[in-house]
Amino acid sequence: MPAASPEPLLERPSEAALLGKLFDRSAAKLSPETASYFLTLSFTEDEVSRMNELSDKAQLGVLTPPESAELDAIIHVANFLALVQSKARRSLSAAQ
């Protein structure tokens, strides 16, 4: 009788996802000033160019291990920024 297949491993949540959950559970509401500030945060043109360069290399399968780590870090920060800005938009909507 064949051995049972192991259950698939759950994907490990990223740091950004964990911080986002913590941020969403926060009982404190963002002040309008804080929420507005979070909405001003963005990557520079040079950072966006680097993201695009790394993304292109990833699609071609030619990323080096350090570049892969850099792209992963960028993705985690971008995801966290999206979560924070979503919370900021919701806070501003609720305040109106």
C-alpha positions as CSV (number, residue, x, y, z in Angstrom):
1,M,0.0,0.0,0.0
2,P,1.5,3.4,-1.0
3,A,2.3,5.9,1.7
4,A,0.0,8.8,2.1
5,S,1.1,12.0,0.4
6,P,2.1,14.7,2.8
7,E,-0.2,17.6,3.0
8,P,1.0,20.6,1.0
9,L,2.9,23.1,3.0
10,L,1.1,26.4,3.6
11,E,2.9,29.3,2.1
12,R,4.7,31.3,4.8
13,P,3.1,34.7,5.1
14,S,5.4,37.6,4.2
15,E,6.6,40.2,6.7
16,A,4.4,42.7,4.9
17,A,1.3,40.5,5.2
18,L,2.0,40.0,8.9
19,L,2.5,43.7,9.5
20,G,-0.6,44.5,7.5
21,K,-2.7,42.2,9.7
22,L,-1.3,43.8,12.8
23,F,-2.0,47.2,11.4
24,D,-5.5,46.3,10.5
25,R,-6.3,44.9,13.9
26,S,-5.2,48.1,15.6
27,A,-8.0,49.6,17.6
28,A,-6.7,53.1,17.1
29,K,-8.0,55.0,14.1
30,L,-5.6,57.0,12.1
31,S,-5.8,60.8,12.4
32,P,-6.6,62.6,9.2
33,E,-3.1,64.0,9.2
34,T,-1.5,60.6,9.6
35,A,-3.7,59.1,7.0
36,S,-3.0,61.9,4.5
37,Y,0.7,61.5,5.1
38,F,0.6,57.8,4.4
39,L,-1.1,58.5,1.1
40,T,1.9,60.7,0.1
41,L,4.4,57.9,0.4
42,S,5.6,56.5,-2.9
43,F,8.6,55.1,-4.7
44,T,10.9,57.4,-6.6
45,E,11.3,57.2,-10.4
46,D,14.7,55.6,-9.9
47,E,13.2,53.0,-7.6
48,V,10.3,52.2,-10.0
49,S,12.9,51.9,-12.8
50,R,14.9,49.4,-10.7
51,M,11.7,47.4,-9.9
52,N,10.9,47.2,-13.6
53,E,14.4,46.2,-14.5
54,L,14.4,43.4,-11.9
55,S,10.9,42.3,-12.9
56,D,12.0,42.1,-16.5
57,K,15.0,40.0,-15.6
58,A,12.8,37.7,-13.4
59,Q,10.5,37.1,-16.4
60,L,13.5,36.2,-18.5
61,G,14.7,33.9,-15.7
62,V,18.1,35.7,-15.4
63,L,17.9,37.2,-11.9
64,T,21.0,36.6,-9.7
65,P,20.3,35.5,-6.1
66,P,21.1,39.0,-4.8
67,E,18.7,40.5,-7.3
68,S,16.1,38.0,-6.4
69,A,16.4,39.0,-2.7
70,E,16.2,42.7,-3.7
71,L,13.1,42.1,-5.7
72,D,11.5,40.1,-2.9
73,A,12.2,43.0,-0.5
74,I,10.8,45.5,-2.9
75,I,7.6,43.4,-3.3
76,H,7.2,43.1,0.5
77,V,7.6,46.8,1.0
78,A,5.2,47.6,-1.9
79,N,2.6,45.2,-0.5
80,F,2.9,46.8,3.0
81,L,2.6,50.3,1.5
82,A,-0.5,49.2,-0.3
83,L,-2.0,47.9,2.9
84,V,-1.1,51.0,4.9
85,Q,-2.6,53.3,2.2
86,S,-5.8,51.2,2.0
87,K,-6.2,51.7,5.8
88,A,-5.5,55.4,5.4
89,R,-8.2,55.7,2.6
90,R,-10.7,53.8,4.8
91,S,-9.9,56.1,7.8
92,L,-10.4,59.2,5.7
93,S,-13.7,57.9,4.3
94,A,-14.9,57.0,7.8
95,A,-14.0,60.5,9.1
96,Q,-16.2,62.2,6.5
